[in-house]
């Protein structure tokens, strides 16, 4: 009787072990089937801006508001002629809304009085052109107007690239391809291969000067340089097979 009981226990134990092995095999297989690899790919392209904008102010300082205003209005034709001689068409020159402020006299101790010392009037001038090199040249030569008695305050020019939307699509595709190549290189040592894409998350685009290494979580959109580096990043999850 004891022998029969012992055999029954051995058989029961064997059945339990067999069931456990089958379950374990299923778990291992299931985990392997769900194995993925996450890789970050990137791509970039150097582009040249195809339009530019330059803004500067014609400034006059006179004892009263009317005199300051009249002075800037008298100087506008001289500035317009200068720009046209530089190759800028009239339709590409815009006059902004003028503005000004009073300067008040100060006492010897530094306290400001209510007595007007002068009025400063500024007339903004905006120049737009697809010739970005010409805009850059003008931005550095406008100070020559000082020799004609014209005071100008020049802001840094802004440079833009109009095809940025289509370029972003192209670079995102290239960044995804780069991610796949990186994944393949990483899996090669384990004798595994890259499977189908599970998900793709696009990173922010960085538009920077060519030699810049700056990045931002919110992206960078450089307008200070003619030549720009547009970088795309893609975070891709692949199946492993």
C-alpha positions as CSV (number, residue, x, y, z in Angstrom):
1,X,0.0,0.0,0.0
2,X,2.8,2.3,0.9
3,X,4.5,1.5,-2.4
4,X,1.4,2.5,-4.3
5,X,1.1,5.7,-2.4
6,X,4.8,6.6,-3.1
7,X,4.3,5.9,-6.8
8,X,1.2,8.1,-6.8
9,X,3.1,10.9,-5.1
10,X,6.0,10.6,-7.7
11,X,3.5,10.7,-10.6
12,X,1.7,13.7,-9.1
13,X,5.0,15.5,-8.6
14,X,6.0,14.8,-12.2
15,X,2.7,16.2,-13.5
16,X,3.2,19.3,-11.4
17,X,6.7,19.8,-12.7
18,X,5.6,19.3,-16.3
19,X,2.8,21.8,-15.9
20,X,5.3,24.3,-14.4
21,X,7.8,23.8,-17.2
22,X,5.1,24.4,-19.9
23,X,3.9,27.6,-18.1
24,X,7.5,28.8,-17.8
25,X,8.1,28.2,-21.4
26,X,5.1,30.2,-22.3
27,X,6.2,33.1,-20.1
28,X,9.7,33.1,-21.6
29,X,8.3,32.9,-25.2
30,X,5.8,35.7,-24.4
31,X,8.5,38.0,-23.0
32,X,10.8,37.4,-25.9
33,X,8.0,38.1,-28.4
34,X,7.4,41.4,-26.6
35,X,11.1,42.4,-26.6
36,X,11.7,45.8,-28.0
37,X,14.6,48.2,-28.4
38,X,14.4,52.0,-28.2
39,X,16.9,54.0,-30.3
40,X,17.3,57.7,-30.9
41,X,18.2,58.6,-34.5
42,X,19.2,62.0,-35.9
43,X,19.7,63.8,-39.2
44,X,20.7,67.3,-40.1
45,X,21.1,69.5,-43.2
46,X,22.9,72.8,-43.7
47,X,20.7,75.4,-45.5
48,X,21.1,79.0,-46.6
49,X,18.5,81.6,-45.7
50,X,16.5,82.8,-48.7
51,X,15.0,86.0,-47.2
52,X,16.1,88.6,-44.7
53,X,14.6,91.6,-42.8
54,X,16.5,94.6,-41.5
55,X,15.1,97.3,-39.2
56,X,16.7,100.5,-38.2
57,X,15.6,103.8,-36.7
58,X,16.3,107.3,-38.0
59,X,16.7,109.4,-34.8
60,X,16.7,113.1,-34.2
61,X,17.1,115.0,-30.9
62,X,15.7,118.5,-30.9
63,X,14.5,121.1,-28.3
64,X,10.9,120.3,-29.0
65,X,8.7,117.6,-30.5
66,X,7.8,119.3,-33.8
67,X,11.5,120.1,-34.6
68,X,12.5,116.5,-33.9
69,X,9.7,115.1,-36.1
70,X,10.5,117.5,-38.9
71,X,14.2,116.6,-38.8
72,X,13.5,112.9,-39.2
73,X,11.0,113.5,-42.1
74,X,13.7,115.6,-43.8
75,X,16.2,112.7,-43.5
76,X,13.9,110.0,-44.9
77,X,14.4,110.9,-48.6
78,X,18.2,110.8,-48.1
79,X,17.9,107.3,-46.5
80,X,15.6,106.1,-49.2
81,X,18.0,107.2,-51.9
82,X,20.9,105.5,-50.1
83,X,18.9,102.2,-50.0
84,X,17.9,102.4,-53.6
85,X,21.6,103.0,-54.6
86,X,22.4,99.8,-52.7
87,X,19.9,97.9,-54.9
88,X,16.8,97.8,-52.7
89,X,13.5,98.4,-54.5
90,X,11.0,100.9,-53.1
91,X,8.4,98.2,-52.6
92,X,10.8,96.4,-50.2
93,X,11.1,99.5,-48.0
94,X,8.5,100.2,-45.3
95,X,8.2,103.0,-42.8
96,X,7.0,101.9,-39.4
97,X,5.0,103.9,-36.9
98,X,7.2,106.7,-35.5
99,X,7.7,107.2,-31.8
100,X,9.5,109.5,-29.4
101,X,10.1,110.6,-25.8
102,X,11.0,113.7,-23.8
103,X,14.3,114.1,-22.0
104,X,14.0,116.1,-18.8
105,X,16.7,118.3,-17.2
106,X,18.4,117.0,-14.1
107,X,19.6,118.9,-11.1
108,X,23.2,118.8,-10.0
109,X,22.2,116.2,-7.4
110,X,20.8,113.9,-10.1
111,X,17.1,114.5,-9.4
112,X,15.0,114.9,-12.5
113,X,13.1,118.1,-13.0
114,X,9.8,118.8,-14.9
115,X,11.7,121.1,-17.4
116,X,12.1,119.6,-20.9
117,X,15.6,119.4,-22.1
118,X,15.0,117.8,-25.6
119,X,12.7,115.5,-27.5
120,X,14.0,112.4,-29.2
121,X,12.0,111.2,-32.3
122,X,12.6,107.9,-34.0
123,X,11.3,106.8,-37.4
124,X,11.6,103.0,-38.0
125,X,12.6,101.8,-41.4
126,X,12.1,98.1,-42.4
127,X,13.9,96.6,-45.3
128,X,13.0,93.1,-46.7
129,X,14.8,91.3,-49.5
130,X,15.5,87.8,-50.8
131,X,19.1,88.9,-51.4
132,X,20.4,88.0,-47.9
133,X,24.0,88.9,-48.6
134,X,22.9,92.4,-49.6
135,X,20.9,92.8,-46.4
136,X,24.0,91.8,-44.4
137,X,26.1,94.3,-46.4
138,X,23.6,97.2,-45.7
139,X,23.4,96.3,-42.0
140,X,27.1,96.9,-41.6
141,X,27.3,100.1,-43.8
142,X,24.4,102.1,-42.6
143,X,26.6,103.9,-40.1
144,X,28.1,105.7,-43.1
145,X,25.0,107.9,-43.0
146,X,26.4,109.6,-40.0
147,X,28.7,111.5,-42.3
148,X,25.6,113.1,-43.8
149,X,24.3,114.1,-40.4
150,X,21.9,111.3,-40.0
151,X,21.8,109.3,-36.8
152,X,20.7,105.7,-37.3
153,X,20.2,102.9,-34.8
154,X,20.6,99.6,-36.5
155,X,19.1,96.3,-35.2
156,X,20.6,92.9,-36.0
157,X,19.2,91.6,-39.3
158,X,16.9,88.6,-39.3
159,X,17.4,85.7,-41.7
160,X,14.8,83.1,-42.7
161,X,14.5,79.9,-44.7
162,X,11.1,79.5,-46.4
163,X,11.3,75.7,-47.0
164,X,11.6,74.7,-43.4
165,X,8.3,72.8,-43.2
166,X,9.1,70.4,-46.1
167,X,12.7,70.0,-44.8
168,X,11.4,68.9,-41.4
169,X,9.5,66.1,-43.0
170,X,12.5,64.9,-45.0
171,X,14.8,65.1,-41.9
172,X,12.4,63.2,-39.8
173,X,12.4,60.4,-42.3
174,X,16.2,60.4,-42.4
175,X,16.3,60.4,-38.6
176,X,14.1,57.3,-38.5
177,X,16.4,55.5,-40.9
178,X,19.4,56.5,-38.8
179,X,17.6,55.0,-35.7
180,X,17.1,51.7,-37.6
181,X,20.7,51.5,-38.6
182,X,21.8,52.2,-35.0
183,X,19.4,49.5,-33.7
184,X,20.8,47.0,-36.2
185,X,24.4,47.7,-35.1
186,X,23.4,47.2,-31.5
187,X,21.6,43.9,-32.1
188,X,24.3,42.5,-34.4
189,X,26.3,41.2,-31.4
190,X,23.3,39.3,-30.0
191,X,22.4,37.6,-33.3
192,X,19.1,39.4,-33.3
193,X,17.5,41.6,-36.0
194,X,15.5,44.7,-36.1
195,X,11.8,44.1,-36.5
196,X,8.8,46.3,-37.2
197,X,8.5,49.8,-35.8
198,X,6.3,49.8,-32.7
199,X,6.2,53.6,-32.2
200,X,8.0,56.8,-33.3
201,X,8.2,60.0,-31.3
202,X,9.5,63.1,-33.0
203,X,11.9,65.3,-31.0
204,X,12.0,69.1,-31.2
205,X,13.9,70.6,-34.2
206,X,17.0,72.6,-33.6
207,X,17.7,75.4,-36.1
208,X,21.1,76.7,-35.1
209,X,24.2,78.4,-36.5
210,X,26.3,75.9,-38.4
211,X,29.0,75.7,-35.8
212,X,26.7,75.7,-32.8
213,X,26.3,72.8,-30.4
214,X,23.4,74.3,-28.4
215,X,20.2,72.4,-27.9
216,X,17.0,73.2,-26.1
217,X,14.1,71.1,-24.8
218,X,11.8,73.6,-26.6
219,X,13.8,73.8,-29.8
220,X,15.9,76.6,-31.2
221,X,15.0,78.8,-34.1
222,X,18.0,80.8,-35.1
223,X,17.4,84.0,-37.2
224,X,20.8,85.6,-36.6
225,X,22.8,83.8,-39.3
226,X,22.5,83.3,-43.0
227,X,23.7,79.6,-43.0
228,X,21.8,77.4,-40.6
229,X,22.0,73.8,-39.4
230,X,18.6,72.1,-39.1
231,X,18.7,69.0,-36.9
232,X,15.9,66.5,-36.5
233,X,15.7,63.8,-33.8
234,X,13.4,60.7,-33.7
235,X,13.0,58.3,-30.8
236,X,11.9,55.0,-32.3
237,X,10.8,51.7,-30.7
238,X,11.5,48.6,-32.7
239,X,10.5,45.0,-32.3
240,X,13.4,42.5,-31.9
241,X,13.3,39.4,-34.0
